[in-house]
Amino acid sequence: MNRTSDDETADRITGETEDAEQQRPVDKAYRGIRQAILRGELKPGDHLAEEQLATMTGTSRTPVREALQRLAAEGLATVSNRHRFVTHFSHEEVSIMFDIRAQLEAYGAALAAQKITPAELAKLQHLIDAMAEIEHETSSDVAERFLALNGEFHDIIINATRSTQLKRLTAPATSLPLVLLKQFVMEQRIDVARSNRQHRDIHAALAAHNSEWAAAAMSGHILSTKPKPRDPARGTKR
């Protein structure tokens, strides 16, 4: 018997519901708190009280405590006197993070250009195509969807270096994605179309096995998205 699109949609929704129900409490707490920070529901400087967060995420204090440790490791939470707060990022700190990423990932792209495989290039092209599909969307979750695809794109390139040491060096610098900083912390929109054009240029350089081109394309890609300082005359949106 032929299945209708309604049947397939129902199966997909059922599967998503089951996945959500099967989440470990710590993962449920982590995702719930992280999303609240990214959406601005929890603002820089807010106290991350375990009991309130347990209620908010439908979990308990123990998984919340573990989730906060993960968020602190990412840089989204800051520990002070045994209490945790949503991290406040100054423009100077954000600028430094962009500079560090640009240098590390440019070097990584240069190495990857000599070692990347056809299968990895195909994966990068698949991600570029997926990002192209959301270039002109205006839904509220575009940034989060782009964040996931963009992160995977950059991870593939770092993995293509075949360097354990470079992976270790980049892990702390990449734990807080730059597009997240720009969109949610610095309150400046991401230009998905422009970023994806740069992804295509990086892909072309890697496919040509041109290390110098790949390094320049990667560095330019990251630095071109570096947030500008807020205009004091306009104030903040918070």
DRENNUSE-273355 format. One line per 2 residues: number of its first residue (from 1); for each residue x, y, z of N, C-alpha, C, O. Coordinates in steps of 0.2 Angstrom, whole numbers, plus 2048, in hexadecimal, padded with zeros to 3 digits. Layout:
// DRENNUSE-273355
NUM = X,Y,Z,X,Y,Z,X,Y,Z,X,Y,Z ~ ... $
// end
This chain:
// DRENNUSE-273355
1 = 804,7FA,800,800,800,800,804,806,800,809,807,804 ~ 803,80B,7FC,807,811,7FB,806,816,801,800,816,804 $
3 = 80B,818,804,80B,81D,80A,80A,824,807,80D,826,802 ~ 805,828,80A,804,82F,809,809,833,80C,80D,831,811 $
5 = 80A,83A,80A,80E,83E,80D,80C,840,814,810,841,818 ~ 806,83F,815,803,840,81C,806,83B,821,807,83C,827 $
7 = 806,835,81E,808,82F,822,810,830,824,812,82F,82A ~ 814,832,81F,81B,833,820,81C,839,825,820,839,829 $
9 = 818,83E,824,818,844,829,817,842,830,81A,844,835 ~ 811,83E,831,80F,83B,837,815,837,83B,816,838,841 $
11 = 818,833,836,81E,82F,839,824,833,83B,827,832,840 ~ 825,838,837,82B,83D,839,829,840,840,82E,841,844 $
13 = 823,843,840,821,846,847,822,841,84D,824,843,852 ~ 81F,83B,84B,81F,836,851,827,835,853,828,834,859 $
15 = 82B,834,84E,832,833,84F,835,838,853,839,837,857 ~ 834,83F,851,837,844,854,834,844,85C,838,846,860 $
17 = 82E,843,85D,82B,843,864,82F,83D,868,831,83F,86D ~ 830,838,865,833,832,868,83A,834,86A,83D,832,86F $
19 = 83E,837,865,844,839,866,845,83E,86C,849,83D,870 ~ 840,843,86C,840,848,872,83F,844,878,842,846,87E $
21 = 83A,83F,878,839,83C,87F,83F,838,881,83F,836,887 ~ 843,835,87C,848,831,87E,84F,834,880,854,831,881 $
23 = 84F,83B,87F,855,83F,881,857,83E,888,852,83D,88D ~ 85D,83D,889,85F,83D,890,85E,843,894,85E,849,891 $
25 = 85C,843,89A,85B,849,89E,860,84F,89D,85E,855,89C ~ 866,84D,89D,86C,852,89D,86C,855,896,86D,85B,895 $
27 = 86A,851,891,86A,854,88A,864,859,889,864,85E,886 ~ 85E,857,88C,858,85B,88C,859,861,88F,857,867,88D $
29 = 85D,861,895,85E,867,899,863,86C,895,862,872,895 ~ 868,868,892,86D,86C,88E,86A,870,889,86B,876,888 $
31 = 866,86C,885,863,86F,87F,85E,875,881,85E,87A,87D ~ 85A,874,886,855,879,888,859,87F,88A,856,884,889 $
33 = 85E,87E,88E,861,884,891,865,888,88B,865,88E,88B ~ 868,884,887,86C,887,882,868,88B,87D,869,891,87B $
35 = 862,888,87B,85D,88C,877,85B,892,87A,85A,897,877 ~ 859,892,881,857,898,884,85C,89D,884,85A,8A3,884 $
37 = 863,89B,884,868,8A0,884,868,8A3,87D,869,8A9,87C ~ 868,89F,878,869,8A1,871,863,8A5,86F,863,8AA,86B $
39 = 85D,8A4,872,857,8A8,870,856,8AE,874,852,8B2,872 ~ 85B,8AF,878,85A,8B5,87C,856,8B5,882,855,8BA,886 $
41 = 853,8AF,884,84E,8AE,889,852,8AF,890,850,8B1,895 ~ 859,8AC,88F,85D,8AD,895,863,8B2,892,866,8B0,88D $
43 = 864,8B7,896,868,8BD,893,86F,8BD,896,86F,8BA,89C ~ 874,8C0,893,87A,8C0,896,87A,8C3,89D,877,8C8,89F $
45 = 87D,8BF,8A2,87D,8C2,8A9,878,8BE,8AD,878,8BF,8B3 ~ 873,8BB,8AA,86D,8B8,8AE,870,8B2,8B2,874,8AE,8AF $
47 = 86E,8B1,8B8,870,8AC,8BC,86C,8A5,8BA,866,8A5,8B9 ~ 870,8A0,8B9,86E,89A,8B7,86C,895,8BD,871,891,8BF $
49 = 867,896,8C0,865,893,8C6,862,88C,8C4,85E,88B,8C0 ~ 865,887,8C8,864,880,8C6,85C,87E,8C7,85A,87B,8C2 $
51 = 859,880,8CC,852,87E,8CD,84E,881,8C8,849,87E,8C5 ~ 84F,888,8C6,84B,88B,8C1,84C,888,8BA,847,887,8B7 $
53 = 852,886,8B9,853,883,8B2,851,87C,8B2,84F,87A,8AC ~ 850,878,8B7,84E,872,8B8,846,872,8B6,843,86E,8B2 $
55 = 843,877,8B9,83C,878,8B7,83B,87A,8B0,836,877,8AD ~ 83F,87E,8AE,83E,881,8A7,83F,87B,8A2,83C,87B,89D $
57 = 844,876,8A3,845,871,89E,842,86B,8A0,842,866,89C ~ 83E,86A,8A5,83A,864,8A7,83F,85F,8A9,83E,859,8A8 $
59 = 844,860,8AC,849,85B,8AF,84A,85C,8B6,845,85E,8BA ~ 850,85B,8B9,851,85C,8C0,858,85F,8C0,85C,861,8BB $
61 = 85A,861,8C7,860,865,8C8,867,861,8C6,86B,864,8C3 ~ 867,85A,8C6,86D,857,8C4,86F,857,8BD,874,859,8BB $
63 = 86A,856,8B8,86B,857,8B1,86D,85E,8AF,871,860,8AB ~ 869,863,8B3,86A,86A,8B2,872,86C,8B3,875,86F,8B0 $
65 = 874,869,8B9,87B,86A,8BB,880,868,8B6,885,86B,8B5 ~ 87F,862,8B3,883,85F,8AE,883,863,8A8,888,865,8A4 $
67 = 87D,866,8A6,87C,86A,8A0,87F,870,8A1,882,873,89C ~ 87F,873,8A7,883,87A,8A8,88A,879,8A7,88E,87D,8A5 $
69 = 88D,873,8A9,894,872,8A8,896,872,8A1,89B,874,89F ~ 891,86F,89D,892,86E,895,892,876,892,896,877,88E $
71 = 88D,879,895,88D,880,892,892,885,894,894,889,891 ~ 895,883,89A,89B,887,89D,8A1,885,898,8A5,88A,897 $
73 = 8A2,87F,897,8A7,87D,892,8A7,880,88B,8AC,881,888 ~ 8A0,881,889,89F,884,882,8A1,88C,883,8A2,88F,87E $
75 = 8A0,88E,889,8A1,896,889,89A,899,88A,89A,8A0,88B ~ 895,896,88A,88E,899,88A,88C,89B,892,888,8A0,893 $
77 = 890,897,896,88E,899,89D,895,89A,8A1,89A,898,89F ~ 895,89E,8A6,89B,8A0,8AA,89A,89F,8B1,895,8A0,8B4 $
79 = 89F,89C,8B4,89F,89A,8BB,8A2,89F,8BF,8A8,8A1,8BE ~ 89E,8A1,8C4,8A1,8A6,8C9,89E,8A5,8D0,898,8A5,8D1 $
81 = 8A3,8A3,8D5,8A1,8A2,8DC,89C,89C,8DC,897,89D,8E0 ~ 89D,897,8D8,899,891,8D8,892,892,8D5,88E,88D,8D5 $
83 = 891,898,8D2,88B,899,8CF,88C,89A,8C7,892,89C,8C5 ~ 887,899,8C3,888,899,8BC,884,89F,8B9,87E,8A0,8BB $
85 = 886,8A2,8B4,883,8A8,8B1,884,8A7,8AA,889,8A4,8A7 ~ 87F,8AA,8A6,87F,8AA,89F,885,8AF,89D,886,8B5,8A0 $
87 = 88A,8AD,899,890,8B0,897,88E,8B7,894,88A,8B7,88F ~ 892,8BC,896,892,8C3,892,898,8C3,88E,89E,8C3,891 $
89 = 897,8C4,887,89D,8C4,883,89E,8CC,881,899,8CF,87E ~ 8A4,8CE,883,8A5,8D5,880,8A7,8D5,879,8A9,8CF,876 $
91 = 8A7,8DA,875,8A9,8DA,86E,8B0,8D9,86E,8B2,8D5,869 ~ 8B4,8DB,872,8BC,8D9,872,8BD,8D2,872,8C1,8CF,86E $
93 = 8B9,8CE,877,8BA,8C7,877,8B7,8C3,871,8BB,8BF,86F ~ 8B2,8C6,86E,8AF,8C3,868,8B4,8C4,863,8B5,8BF,85F $
95 = 8B7,8C9,862,8BC,8CB,85D,8C2,8C6,85D,8C4,8C4,858 ~ 8C4,8C5,863,8CA,8C1,864,8C8,8B9,862,8CC,8B6,85F $
97 = 8C2,8B7,864,8C0,8B1,862,8C0,8B0,85A,8C2,8AA,858 ~ 8BD,8B5,857,8BD,8B5,84F,8C4,8B4,84D,8C6,8B0,848 $
99 = 8C9,8B8,84F,8D0,8B8,84D,8D3,8B1,84E,8D7,8AF,84A ~ 8D2,8AE,854,8D5,8A8,855,8D2,8A3,851,8D6,89F,84E $
101 = 8CC,8A3,850,8C9,89E,84B,8CB,89F,844,8CD,89A,841 ~ 8CC,8A5,842,8CE,8A6,83B,8D5,8A3,83A,8D6,8A0,835 $
103 = 8DA,8A4,83F,8E1,8A2,83E,8E1,89A,83E,8E4,897,83A ~ 8DD,897,843,8DD,890,844,8DA,88C,83E,8DD,888,83B $
105 = 8D4,88F,83C,8D1,88B,836,8D4,88D,82F,8D3,889,82B ~ 8D7,892,82F,8DB,894,828,8E0,88F,828,8E1,88C,822 $
107 = 8E4,88D,82D,8E9,888,82D,8E7,882,82C,8E9,87E,828 ~ 8E1,880,82F,8DE,87A,82E,8DB,879,827,8DC,873,824 $
109 = 8D9,87E,824,8D7,87D,81D,8DD,87C,818,8DC,878,813 ~ 8E2,87F,81A,8E8,87E,815,8EB,877,816,8EC,874,811 $
111 = 8EA,874,81C,8EC,86D,81D,8E7,868,819,8E9,863,816 ~ 8E1,86A,81A,8DB,866,817,8DB,866,810,8DA,861,80D $
113 = 8DE,86B,80D,8DE,86B,805,8E2,866,803,8E1,864,7FD ~ 8E7,864,806,8EC,85E,804,8E9,857,806,8EC,852,803 $
115 = 8E4,857,80A,8E3,850,80D,8DB,84E,80C,8D9,849,80D ~ 8D7,853,80A,8D0,852,80A,8CE,84D,804,8D1,84D,7FF $
117 = 8C9,849,806,8C7,843,801,8C1,846,7FD,8BE,84A,7FF ~ 8C0,842,7F7,8BA,843,7F3,8B4,843,7F8,8AF,846,7F7 $
119 = 8B4,83E,7FC,8AE,83D,800,8AC,843,805,8A7,845,806 ~ 8B2,846,808,8B1,84C,80C,8AF,852,808,8AB,856,80A $
121 = 8B2,852,802,8B0,858,7FD,8A8,857,7FC,8A5,85C,7FB ~ 8A6,851,7FB,89F,850,7F9,89A,852,7FF,895,855,7FE $
123 = 89D,850,805,899,852,80B,899,85A,80C,893,85C,80E ~ 89E,85D,80A,89E,864,80B,899,867,806,896,86C,807 $
125 = 899,864,800,894,867,7FA,88D,866,7FD,889,86A,7FB ~ 88C,860,800,885,85F,802,883,864,807,87D,866,807 $
127 = 888,866,80C,886,86B,811,885,872,80E,880,875,810 ~ 889,873,809,888,87A,805,881,87A,802,87E,87F,802 $
129 = 87F,874,7FF,878,874,7FC,873,875,801,86E,878,800 ~ 874,872,807,86F,872,80C,86E,879,80F,869,87C,810 $
131 = 874,87D,80F,874,884,812,871,888,80C,86E,88D,80E ~ 872,886,806,86F,88A,800,867,88A,801,864,88F,7FF $
133 = 864,885,804,85D,884,804,85A,889,809,854,88B,809 ~ 85E,88C,80E,85C,890,813,85E,897,812,85D,89B,817 $
135 = 862,899,80D,865,89F,80C,860,8A5,80C,861,8AA,80F ~ 85A,8A4,80A,855,8A9,809,84F,8A8,80E,84A,8AC,80D $
137 = 850,8A3,813,84A,8A2,817,84A,8A8,81D,850,8AA,81E ~ 845,8A9,820,844,8AE,825,841,8AB,82B,83F,8AF,830 $
139 = 840,8A4,82C,83E,8A1,832,842,8A2,838,848,8A4,837 ~ 840,8A2,83E,843,8A3,844,849,89E,845,84E,8A0,849 $
141 = 849,899,842,84E,893,844,853,893,83F,857,88E,83F ~ 853,898,83A,858,897,835,85F,898,837,864,894,835 $
143 = 861,89C,83C,867,89D,83F,869,896,842,86F,894,842 ~ 865,893,846,867,88D,849,868,887,844,86D,883,845 $
145 = 864,887,83F,865,882,83A,86C,883,836,870,87E,834 ~ 86D,889,835,873,88B,831,879,88A,836,87E,887,834 $
147 = 878,88B,83C,87E,88A,841,880,882,841,886,881,841 ~ 87B,87E,841,87D,877,840,880,875,83A,885,871,83A $
149 = 87E,877,834,881,875,82E,888,878,82D,88C,875,82B ~ 888,87F,82F,88F,882,82F,894,87F,834,89A,87E,832 $
151 = 892,87D,839,896,879,83E,899,873,83B,89F,871,83C ~ 895,86F,838,897,869,835,89B,86A,82F,8A0,866,82E $
153 = 89A,86F,82B,89F,871,826,8A6,872,828,8AB,870,825 ~ 8A6,876,82D,8AD,878,830,8B0,872,833,8B6,871,833 $
155 = 8AC,86E,837,8AF,868,83A,8B2,863,835,8B7,860,836 ~ 8AF,862,82F,8B1,85E,82A,8B8,860,827,8BC,85C,826 $
157 = 8B9,866,827,8BF,869,824,8C5,868,82A,8CA,866,828 ~ 8C3,869,830,8C8,868,835,8CA,860,836,8D0,85E,836 $
159 = 8C5,85C,835,8C6,855,835,8CA,852,82F,8CE,84E,830 ~ 8CA,856,829,8CD,854,823,8D5,856,824,8D9,854,820 $
161 = 8D7,85A,829,8DE,85B,82A,8E2,855,82D,8E8,854,82C ~ 8DE,850,82F,8E1,84A,832,8E6,84B,838,8EA,848,839 $
163 = 8E5,851,83B,8E9,853,840,8E6,853,847,8E1,857,848 ~ 8E8,84F,84B,8E5,84E,852,8E7,855,856,8E3,857,85A $
165 = 8ED,857,855,8EF,85D,859,8EB,863,857,8E9,867,85B ~ 8E9,864,850,8E5,86A,84E,8DE,869,851,8DB,86E,853 $
167 = 8DC,863,851,8D5,862,854,8D4,864,85B,8D0,867,85D ~ 8DA,862,85F,8DA,864,866,8DA,86C,867,8D7,86F,86B $
169 = 8DE,86F,862,8DF,876,863,8D9,87A,861,8D7,87F,864 ~ 8D5,878,85C,8CF,87B,85A,8C9,87A,85E,8C4,87E,85E $
171 = 8C9,874,861,8C3,872,865,8C1,878,86A,8BB,87A,86A ~ 8C5,87B,86E,8C3,880,873,8C1,886,86F,8BC,88A,871 $
173 = 8C4,888,869,8C2,88E,866,8BC,88D,862,8B9,892,861 ~ 8BA,887,860,8B4,886,85C,8AE,884,860,8A9,882,85E $
175 = 8AF,883,867,8AA,881,86B,8A4,885,86B,89E,883,86C ~ 8A5,88C,86A,89F,891,86A,89F,893,863,8A4,897,861 $
177 = 89B,891,85E,89B,893,857,89B,89A,856,897,89E,85A ~ 89E,89D,851,89F,8A4,850,898,8A7,84D,896,8AC,84F $
179 = 894,8A3,84A,88E,8A5,847,889,8A6,84D,885,8AA,84D ~ 88A,8A2,852,886,8A3,858,888,8A9,85C,883,8AD,85E $
181 = 88E,8AB,85C,890,8B1,85F,88D,8B7,85C,88B,8BC,85E ~ 88E,8B7,855,88B,8BC,851,884,8BD,851,882,8C3,852 $
183 = 880,8B8,851,879,8B8,850,876,8BA,857,871,8BE,858 ~ 878,8B6,85C,875,8B6,863,878,8BB,868,874,8BE,86C $
185 = 87E,8BC,867,882,8C0,86C,883,8C7,86A,881,8CC,86E ~ 885,8C8,864,886,8CE,861,880,8D1,85E,881,8D7,85C $
187 = 87B,8CD,85D,875,8D0,85A,876,8D3,853,872,8D8,851 ~ 87A,8CF,84F,87B,8D1,848,879,8CB,844,87B,8C6,845 $
189 = 875,8CC,83F,872,8C7,83B,878,8C3,837,87D,8C6,835 ~ 876,8BD,836,87B,8B9,831,879,8B9,82A,873,8B9,829 $
191 = 87D,8BB,826,87C,8BB,81F,87D,8B4,81C,883,8B2,81A ~ 878,8AF,81C,879,8A8,81A,87B,8A8,813,880,8A4,811 $
193 = 878,8AC,80E,87A,8AB,807,882,8AD,806,885,8AA,803 ~ 884,8B3,809,88B,8B4,809,88F,8AF,80C,894,8AD,809 $
195 = 88E,8AD,811,892,8A8,815,892,8A1,810,898,89E,810 ~ 88D,8A0,80D,88D,89A,809,891,89B,803,894,896,800 $
197 = 891,8A1,800,895,8A2,7FA,89C,8A1,7FC,8A0,89E,7F8 ~ 89E,8A3,802,8A5,8A2,804,8A6,89A,806,8AC,898,804 $
199 = 8A1,897,808,8A2,890,808,8A4,88C,802,8A8,888,801 ~ 8A1,88F,7FC,8A2,88C,7F6,8A9,88E,7F4,8AC,88A,7F0 $
201 = 8AC,894,7F5,8B2,895,7F4,8B7,891,7F7,8BC,88E,7F5 ~ 8B6,890,7FE,8BA,88B,802,8BA,884,7FF,8BF,881,7FE $
203 = 8B4,882,7FD,8B4,87B,7FA,8B8,87B,7F3,8BB,876,7F2 ~ 8B7,880,7EF,8BB,880,7E9,8C3,880,7EA,8C6,87C,7E7 $
205 = 8C5,883,7EF,8CC,883,7F1,8CE,87C,7F3,8D3,87A,7F2 ~ 8CA,879,7F7,8CC,872,7FA,8CC,86D,7F4,8D0,869,7F4 $
207 = 8C7,86E,7F0,8C6,869,7EA,8CC,86A,7E6,8CE,865,7E2 ~ 8CF,870,7E5,8D5,871,7E1,8DB,870,7E5,8E1,870,7E2 $
209 = 8DB,86E,7EB,8E0,86C,7EF,8E6,872,7EF,8EC,871,7EF ~ 8E3,878,7F0,8E7,87E,7F0,8E7,880,7F7,8E2,884,7F9 $
211 = 8EC,87F,7FB,8ED,881,802,8EC,888,803,8E9,88B,808 ~ 8F0,88C,7FF,8F0,893,800,8E9,896,7FF,8E7,89B,803 $
213 = 8E6,894,7FA,8DF,897,7F8,8DA,895,7FE,8D6,899,800 ~ 8DB,88E,800,8D6,88C,805,8D7,890,80C,8D2,892,80F $
215 = 8DE,891,80E,8DF,895,814,8DC,89C,813,8D9,89F,818 ~ 8DD,8A0,80D,8DB,8A6,80C,8D3,8A7,80C,8D0,8AB,80F $
217 = 8D0,8A2,809,8C9,8A1,809,8C6,8A0,810,8C1,8A4,812 ~ 8C9,89C,814,8C6,89B,81A,8C7,8A1,81F,8C2,8A3,823 $
219 = 8CD,8A4,81F,8CE,8AA,823,8C9,8AF,821,8C6,8B2,826 ~ 8C9,8B1,81B,8C4,8B6,819,8BD,8B4,81B,8B9,8B9,81C $
221 = 8BB,8AE,81A,8B4,8AC,81C,8B3,8AE,823,8AD,8B0,825 ~ 8B7,8AC,828,8B6,8AD,82F,8B6,8B5,831,8B2,8B7,834 $
223 = 8BB,8B8,82E,8BC,8BF,830,8B7,8C3,82D,8B6,8C9,82F ~ 8B4,8C1,827,8AF,8C5,824,8A9,8C6,828,8A4,8CA,827 $
225 = 8A8,8C1,82D,8A2,8C1,831,8A3,8C3,838,89F,8C3,83C ~ 8A9,8C6,839,8AB,8C9,83F,8A6,8CE,841,8A5,8D3,83D $
227 = 8A3,8CE,847,89E,8D3,849,8A1,8DA,849,8A6,8DB,84C ~ 89D,8DF,848,89F,8E6,849,89D,8E8,850,898,8E6,852 $
229 = 8A1,8ED,852,89F,8F0,859,898,8F3,859,896,8F6,854 ~ 894,8F2,85E,88D,8F5,85E,88E,8FD,85E,893,900,860 $
231 = 889,900,85B,889,907,85B,886,90A,861,880,909,862 ~ 88A,90D,865,888,910,86C,882,914,86B,87D,914,86F $
233 = 881,918,866,87C,91C,865,875,919,864,870,91C,865 ~ 876,912,861,86F,90F,860,86D,90B,866,868,908,867 $
235 = 872,90A,86B,870,906,871,870,8FF,870,872,8FD,86A ~ 86E,8FB,875,86D,8F4,874,866,8F2,873,862,8F6,875 $
237 = 865,8EC,871,85E,8E9,870,85B,8E6,876,856,8E4,876 ~ 860,8E5,87B,85E,8E1,881,859,8E5,885,857,8E2,88A $
// end
